[in-house]
Every structure is written in structure tokens, then in C-alpha cells.
Amino acid sequence: MTTADFDHIFGGARVMAILRGLPVAETVRLAERAWDLGIDVVEVPVATAEAVPALRAAVQAGTERGRIVGAGTVLDVEQVAASADAGAAFTVAPGLDLAVADAAAARGLPHLPGVATPTEAQQALRHGLTWLKAFPAISLGPAWFKAVAGPLPQLRFVATGGLDASNAGAFLQAGVRVVAVGSALSDPEQLDRLAELTTLGVPAR
């Protein structure tokens, strides 16, 4: 569970699509649409057991296209196991639970924990977690990322929560490495507009 894992997973990606609570066929359709538009990284949340088939189907579709799919809203070690068994390439959580991070590492899955304070970010860093999910990003605001980068420049953030095509660019300009968009994808125009952000360069560190 190293920085290099997510460095490889995201590469030059600036946008991640979160496909939450959708039927299996719709999950696959939107995942393929995202890939077609150049949004290479997809997350399928598995907060309930009913969501696991959608994750498994997206993983299979991704395998056929050479794309990877992660599991989101992974809240406990049981969900880590279900995600790994479904073929997820990484796990994401809304908060910082080191037991979940350790369980993911034991299954060979890079883990992206959620943080909302410098204290949580520092705790994650001490545990070797340098890629973090900032949640809810819309409440933190772009300025939060610039401020945290001062004392903790080695951290890389994925901003999640309340983002859409109209505000995601401001977070990228503030130094966020990746913006993750979920609920806004109910608007069919969002994917096309978000795809325009994939051409932004990754800031130097």
C-alpha cells in the first residue's frame, strides 16, 4: 500500500466517475461511456451487498477494455473481502478507519481513506497512506487544499462530495490531483463536460 499504487492507478487521470446505486446494466453502460470519453477510472460503491453485482459487472467490462474499477464506500473488513472477491482494483472509504486500510492491504488492494482535517491527514500519513480522499470536498472548499499542502506537501488528494462539472475545475486548480463525481452523473451532460477536465495537466510536486 504505497504512493506508487495510486500513482499507477490514476496516472494522469484528473477525473474519477462514481457510479452509485445503479442497476447492473446502467452501471456498465455509464462506465463504458466514461471510458469512451477518456475518464479512465471508475468507482462503484458497495455500501450494501446488493451493489456488489454491479461492481463485479463493471470489473468484467473494464477487464475487456483494459480499465480498472475500484470499490467505494467500503466501511468494514467484510466489505473489503467482498470487493476483493468481485475483482476491485482498489478500495475507497468515506472516513479514516485503519482496520479497513489494513484489511485492504492484506488483500493487495490500495486503499483511499476519507479525511476532512489535518489531524486525520497526519494520522493517515503516519500509517503510510499518502493518497487520501478529501470528503466532503464541497464543504472544505478549494482553499483547504492549498492550506494543507503547506505543512503536508507529500499528500495527494482526491476531492469527493458535491462536485460537478461546474466546480470541479476550481479544485483541480487548487492542487487536487483527482476530482471524483458521483451524484451529478444523474445529469447525462455531466460526463461530457467532465471529460474536458481530463486534458488538464497534473501539477508538479
N, C-alpha and C positions, 0 to 999 in steps of 0.2 A: 504494500500500500504506500506508494511513493508519489511524489510530484510527477515523475515521468509517466505514470499510468494515465493520469488525466491530460498531461501534455500530449500524449499519443491519441487518447480518445477524442479530444477536442481539436487538436492540431490547429488549424487556422480558423476553425468554426467560430462564429460570433453569435449564432442563434441556436437554441435548442427548443424543439417543439414538445410540449407536454400534452399527451392525449389521454385525458382523464374521463373515466366513467362512460366510455362509448361502447356500443356493441362491437363484437369482434370484426365484422366486415367493415364498419366505418373506421375503426382504428387502423386497419390495414390500408384502407383507401387513403386516409389522411397522411399516414406515414409515407406511402408511396408518392403522394402529391408533394410532401415536404422534400423528399429525396430528389424528386424531379426538378424542384426549384433550387436545389443546392443547399438545402438545410439538412445536413448530413446526420445530425444527432437527434435521436428521438427518445423520449422517456414515457413509459406507460406506468402510471401509479397503480399500486396493488394494495391499497388500504384494506380491501375486502377480498375474500377468497374468490368472489365472483369475477374479479378483474384479472385473475391470473390467466384464463384462456386468451384474453385479448393480448396480454404480454407475450404469451407463447406464440400466438399467430403473427404478431409483429416481428418477433425474433426470427421466425421462419422466413417471413417476407424479406427481412433485412439480410439474412444469410444468402438468399438468392441474388441480392443486389450488391453484396459486399459491404453492407452497412450494419452498424451495431445498434442495439436497443438497450436502454437501461430501465431499471425498475425504480419507481418513485414511491414516496410516502411509505417507506419501509420503517416500521415502527418498533419491531421486535425481532428476536432471533429466528422465530418461526417464519416470519415473512422473508427474512434473508434466505432461509433454506428454500422456500417456495420460489423465490426469484432466481436463485441459482439453478434450481431444477428446471425452471422454464427457459433457461438459456440466457438470462440477462447478462450484459457485459459489465454493468456497474450498478450500484445502489445509491439512492438519494433519500435523505430524511429531512423532515421539516425542522428538527431540532438536533442538539448535540447529545447523543447517547453513546458513550464509549463502548458499552457492551455490544451494541449493534455494529459499531465500526469494527470491533474485534471479530465479531461473528462473520462479517463480510470478508475481512482479511483472511480468515481461516478457510473460506471457500474460494479464495483467489479473486475476490471482487473488489476493485477500488470503491471507496465509499465517500460520498459527498454529503457531509452533515450540514444542517442548518444552524446559523448563528445570527444573532442580532445585536451583540455587544462586543466591545473589545475584550472583555473578560472571557467570554465564550471563545472568541477567536484565538486568544492566547492559550487557553486550555487545549483547544484542538491542535494548535501548533506544537505544544509540548508532547502531544500524542503522535506526532509525525504527520498530521493532516494539514497539508498546505493549500489544497484546493477546497474551498468552502462555499456553501450556498448561503447567500445573504437573504433572509426572509423575515418579514415581508418587505421586499425592496421598496415598494411604493411608499411605505411609511418611513423608511430610513432616509430615502432621498439620495440623489446623486452626490451631494456634498459629503455624506457619511463615508463614502468610499475614498474620496480624496483625503479625508481626515485620517482614516485608519491606515492608509498607505504610508503615512509619515513614520509612525513607530513600528509598523509591521509590513515592510515592503516586500517580504518574501511570500506573502499570501496572494493567492489568485482567487477571484470571486466570480461566482455565477449568481447573477441577480434574478430573483424569482419572487412573484407575488404582486399582482396588479399591473403588470407590464403589458403593453401592446405596441403596435407599430407607431403610434403617435408619441410615445415617451421613451421607448427603448433606446433610441439613439443618444439621448442625454446621459444614460447610464454608461453606455459604451465610451462616450467622450470623457466620462469621469474616471475611466480606468478599469471598469468592469471588463473581464475577459470574455464572458458569455452572458447573454440575456436569455432567460427561459420564459416562454409564453405558453399559457395554458387556456384559461377561461376565454380569453379574447378570440381563440380559434373558432368559436361558435359563429363568428363573422367570416363568411367564406372569402372575403377580400384580404383578411389579415395575413395569410400565408404568402400571398403575392407581394404584399407591401413589406413584410418582414424579410423576404428573400433579398430585397435591395440592400439590407444591412450586412449580408454575408460578404459583400465586396469590401467592407471596411478592413483596414489592416489591423493586425494585432499589435498593441503598443509594446515598445521595447521595455525590458526590465533590467 
